[in-house]
Amino acid sequence: MAISHPAIWGAALAAVLLGAAAEAKTLTVSPGPDAQERVQTALLDAKPGDVVSLEAGTFAFTDGLSLDIDNVTVTGAGQGKTVLSFAGQKGAGEGLLITSDGVTVRDLTMQDSKGDGIKSKGADRISFVALTVEWTGGPKETNGAYGVYPVSSTNVLIDKVTVRGASDAGIYVGQSKNIIVRNSRAEFNVAGIEIENSTDADVFDNVATHNTGGILVFDLPGLPVMGGHSTRIFRNQVVDNDTPNFAPKGNIVANVPMGVGVMLMANRDVHVFENEISGNQTSAVMLVSYSRAFDDKAYNPLPRDIVVRDNRIGRNGWLPSLPGGKMLAQAMGGAVPPVLWDGITSYPGIEGPAPRLYVKDGPVLNLNLAKPGEVEGAKPTVTATLGTPGLPERAAVVLPGSQDKPAS
């Protein structure tokens, strides 16, 4: 006889779900010999819903780790308590590469990976919570490029993360969508926090300090995903970014001047508000165009639909790391204005209206460049503000409810 009563169907479904939940298990791994094999085996053997628990102590690895199972949590005993050391890593890959959905990595420290620290690629619902990623030898060109690095991912949460020593960006989110970066600290990196070629990002309640540049929002040509837009940067402390640029030559961030607070390049619909920005010798905020050659006619190298308002701006711009920066600061009474804009409003082959910019937190130094990077003949001017209000506010980013639980 067929079962057709809704209550019976509901009971049967509940039994199946409870049975699946009961099957979830914790795979516990302790430090010691053969840590590489034992941890990687746990990551390979995990089933959806399982927890891979790494006990307190130092795990020494000679190669990177990988995870491709959905809905797995990798947890340690706490930052500084569970330490994953890649000082003996023989290859140049990531410390941990994640290519599955619904993964959380939390409560551990990763040190000295030869390549990037923790990377997710093509993942949905990826969470990095209460992590430290660091290169213990301090800022060096030979350090890994990125500390925490979700790319081509959706529904990204980065919460209570600390990154030190990345030779490109400490916290980097690239070609991704629906992103929250909060309660985190980036220090002694080239770029502290970078959102690149991504859509719908909220970056708030973070500290970016002692980097070359504090918080960067870029859009670059030649990538599978372009047209980055819709980022909010708010309630952050962007202070004392004073580390000389140590990025390998040729990297785009190798051009970031030392001492930039917030830098927006070739991106659209970016709102910067209610941040504390001080102690940055080049500029509190820079609005610049992409300055390298590119072939893609769909790419727009200009920053546009930008809002800078209601920030607490302290001392910045006393010694800009720009051509002629020292003389420019002296000519302006010892420091350049807090907001620096290259002044470029059009680009050959790019159609459309001039970029809309609203900068309330002036004065603004307009470099009046003819085109990106061309400073000869430019005549800088200063305005109290730039543009007029009217650009619409961005809505808050919302992550799936099961993912966005407050970090303990």
N, C-alpha and C positions, 0 to 999 in steps of 0.2 A: 504494500500500500504506500502510495506517495506521501511524503511529508509536505504539507502545504500551509500549516498554521504559522503566521508571522512570529509568534512567540517562540515556537520550536526552532524556526530558522535562526532567530536571534540568539537563542541559547546555544545552538550548534556553533554559530560564528564566534560567540564569546569563548566557548571551550577551545576552539582552534587558536584564537589569539592568546588565551592564557597558556595554552600548551607551548606556543612559540616563545612567549616571554619566559616560560620556565626553562626552556632549553638554552637561553642565553647564559653564558658563563664568564668567569674571570680567569684569564690566563696570567699567572703571576711569574715574573722573571726577576731573579736576584743578580747583583753584580758578581763578577768572578771570571774564571777562565771560560773561554769559548762564548763570551757574551755576544759576539757577532752572530754566531750560528743560532744561539738560543733565542735571541730577540727576533731575528728575521724569521725563524721557524714559527714563533708565536704570531707574527704578523701574517704569515702565510696560512696558518691553521685557523685563524679567527673566522667566526661566522657572523653574519649580520646580528647586531645586538650585543656582541661580546665586548668585554673590556680587556685590553692588554695593560696590565699593571706592572710598572717598573719600580722595584723597591728602592729605598734610599741607598745611596752610595754612588760610586763612579763606575760607569760602563765604558770600557775602552773598545773602540771600533777600528778596524782596518779598511772598511769599505762603507759605502752608503747603505741606507735601509730603504725599503719600499713597502707601500701598502696599496692594494687595489681591491679591497673588500668593502662593500657599502656598510654604513651604519656601525662603525667600530669606534670605540673611544680608546685612545692611548693616553695613559695618565701616569705621572710620577708621584712621588711623595711630597713634592713641593719644589718651588724655585730654589736652587742652591742645595737642595737635599738629594734629588735625583739628578745626576750630572751625566750627560752623554758626551763623551770626549772623542773627537775625531782627529786628535793631534797625530795619530798614526795612520790616518787614511791614505791609502796608496793611490786611488784614483782622484779625479778632479770633479766628481759629481756632487750632488746634493748630500746633505746629511740624511734627510728623510724626504722622499718623494711620495706624494699622495695622488692617486689618479682615480679615486672612488668618491662616492657621494655620502653625505650624512656623517662625515668624520669629524671628531673632536680630538684635538691634541692639547693637553693641559698639564700644568703643575710639574714642570721640569725645566732643566737648563741644558742647552746645547752649546758646546764650545768647539771652536777651531776647525770647522769643516773646511775642506779644501775648496769646495764650490759654495753654492748657496746653502743657507742653513736649512730651513724647512720650506718646501715648495709644494703647492698643489697645482695641478694642471687639469683643466677640463672638469672641475669638481663642482657640484651643487651642494649647498648647505655645508660649508666648510667653516670650522670654528677653531681659532687659536686663542687659548685662554690661559692666563697666568703662566707665561713662558718667559724665559730669558734666552736670548741667542747672542753670543759674544765671541769675539776674537781676542784672546787674552794677551796678545802681544801689543795691543794698542793699534792705532790707525796705521795701516800699511797697504801699499798697492797690491800686495800679494794675497790679501785677505779675500774671502769670498765676496761676490758682488752684492748679494741680497741676504738679509737676515730672515725675515718672514716674507714669503713670496707667493701669494696666490695669483695665478695667471689664467686667463680664459675660464674664469670661475664665476658662479652666481651665488647670491646669498652668502656673503663673506662676513664673518665676524672676527675682529681682532680686538681683544679686550685684556687689559692688564698684562701687556707684553712689554718687555724691555729688550732693546737691541743696541749693541755697541760694536763699532769697528768695521761695519760693512763698507767695502770700497766703491759701492754704487749707492744703494739706498738701504737704510735699516729696515723700515717697514715699507714694502713696495706692493702695490696692487696694480696689475696691468691687464688691459683688455678684458675687464670683468664688469659685472653689473650687480647692483644692489649690495652696497658695501657699508659697513660700520667699522670705524677705527676709533676706539675710545679708551680712556683711562690708561694710556700707554706712555712709554718713555723711549725716546730715541736720542742717543748721545754718541758723539765721537764717530759719526758716520759722515760720508760725503753728503748725501741727502738724508735728512732725518726720516721724514715720512713723504712718500711720493705716490700720487694717484696719476696713472698714465693710461691714456686711451681707454678710459673707463666711463661708465654712466651710472648716475645716481649713487653718490657717495656722501656720507656724513663723517667728518673728521672732527672730533670734539673731546674736550676734557683731557687732552694729552699734554705732555711736556716735550718740546723739541729744543735741545740745548747742546752747545759745544759741537755742533755739526758744521760742515761748510755752509750748507743752506738748511733752514729749519723745515719748512713744509713746501713741497713743490706739487703743482698740478700742470701736467704737460699733455700735449697731443702731438704725436710724431707721425711722419709719413712712412710708407713702406711696410706697415704691419698688417696682419690679417684683419684686425679690428681698428678702425680709425673713427674720428668724429666724436671724441670724448666730450661729455658735457654733464652738467647738473651735479655740481659738488658744493657742499657747504663746509666751510672751515670756521669753527666757532668755539669759544670758551677754552682755547688752548693757551698755554704759555710758550711763546716762541722767543726765547731769550738767550743772549750770549752765545750766538752761533759764530764760533771763532776758530775752527779747526782748518788749517790749510788744506786745500783740495789735494787728495791723494788718489783720485781715480786714475786708472790706467789711461794713457794717452789714446785718443780716438773715441772714447766713450762720450756720449752726449753730456753727462753730468761733469765731465772734466772741464766744461766751460762755465760751470756755476761759480760766480765770484765768491770768495771767502767773505762771510759776514752778511748773508742775505736772510731775512726773516721768512717771508712768504714770497714765492716766485710763481707766477702764472704765465704759461707760455702756450699760445696757439690753442687754447681751450675755450669752451663756450659755457656760459651760464654758471659762473662761479661766484659764490657769495662768501665774503670774508668779513666776519663781524664778531664783536665782543671778545676778541682775543687780547692778551697782553703781549705786546711786541716791543722789546727793548734790548739794548746791548749788542746790536748787529751793525758792524762798522760800515757796511756798504749801503744797506737800505732796509727799512722796515718791510716794504712791499715793492716788488718789481713786476711790471706788466710788460712783457716783451713778446716779440714775434720770433718764429723759428727762422734761423739765419743761414741754414745750410741749403744747398741746392736740392731740389726734388723734382720728380717727373710726373707725379700723380696730379692730374688737373682737378680732381675732386677734393684734394687736400686744401684746407684753409690755414695759412700760417699765422693768422692774426688772433690775438686775444679779443673776445667780444662778449657782450652781455655780462659785464663784470661789475660787481658791487663791492665796495670797500667802505664799511661804515661802523661807527660806534666801537672802534677798537681803542684800547688804552695804549697809546704809543709813547714810549719813553725816549731815551737818548739813542739815536741811530745815525748812521750816515756820516760819521766824523772822518773816516778814511776809506772812501770807496775803493774797492779792488777792481777798478775799471781804468781803461786808458785815460790818463789825465785826471783821474779821480781826486788825487790830492790837491791839485790846483783848483779843481772845481769846488771842492769843499771850502778851501781857503777863500775863494772868490765870493762864497755865499755866507761868509761870517763864521766859518769853522765846521759847518756840517751841511750836507745837502738835505733838501726836504724829505719827509718820511716816505713819500710814495714816488717812485721813479717809473716813468713810462717812456718807451722808445718813440712814441709819437707817430708811429706808422699807421695810416688809416686805409691804405689800399695796397694791392700787390698785383703786378702784371698777370693777366689771365684769370684773376679771381673776380667774379662778378658779384654784385650785391651792394647794399648800402654800407656806409662807413660803420665801423664797430660802435656799439652803444656801450659807454662806460659811465659809471656813477661812482665817484670817489668823494666821499664826505670828509674823510680823514686827511685832508691836505695840510699844508701846501703840497702841490704836485710839481715835480720837476719833469717837464716835457722836453726830451732830448731833441725832438723835431728831426729825427733821422729821415733821410730820403728813402732808404730801404734797409732791411735788416743788416746790421753790422757795419753800415757805411756812415762813419762819424765825420769824415772830412766835409767841411763846409756847414755842418749843423750848427744851429744857433739855439741853444737851450733857453727855455722860458719857464717861468714859475707862475702857477695859478693857485688861488686859494682852494678851490675845489675843481672837480672835473665832472661835466655832464649834469644831469638833473635826475631827481628821483623818478620812479615810474616803472623800473624793471620788476616784474612779479617775483614775489618770494618763492623759494623752493619748498616743497613739501618734505616732511621728515621721511627718512628711509625706514621702512618697516621690514623686519626679517620674519621668517616663519616663527610662530609662537614657541614651538618646541625647541628652537635653536637659541632664541634670544632670552635665555634665563639669566638673571644677574649672576655674575661670577661670585663665588664664595670667597 
